[in-house]
Amino acid sequence: QVQLVESGGRLVQAGASLRLSCAASGRAFRSYGMGWFRQAIGKEREFVAGLNWSGGSLYYADSVKGRFTISKDNDLNTMTLQMNNLKPGDTAVYYCAADRGLYESRVPWREYEYVYWGQGTQVTVSS
């Protein structure tokens, strides 16, 4: 079992940068592949970025590739999402998530691959 808590979301202007954090508590954090999803008002939740348990394999949605960077610190039990050059279309509630925690080498990117979810943090980008 792992508990996830996101932080860092706030209102920013277009072009700004923002860093989201996901703090994890519970057993064996390093065994989990993790990811970020987002959900805008009136839209379905969508995958943003993910990494495998070691952080050595990464995967990004096309819409954020080149602007967002995901990373994981297995010693500090945290995952971060560095977001640069933010656009109004990035406005959403951002969720961090963890998979089954089996040291899987591949990056989970489908929603059903994730078992644990945080409560979300709001990111609003004004034009």
URHU-V89510 format. One line per field, one symbol per residue. burial: 1 if it has 16 or more other ideal C-beta (glycine too) atoms within 10 Angstrom, else 0. A space follows every 50 residues. Layout:
burial=???
//
This chain:
burial=01010101100100000101111100001011111111000000101111 11101000111001000101010100101110100100011111111110 100100111000110101011010100
//
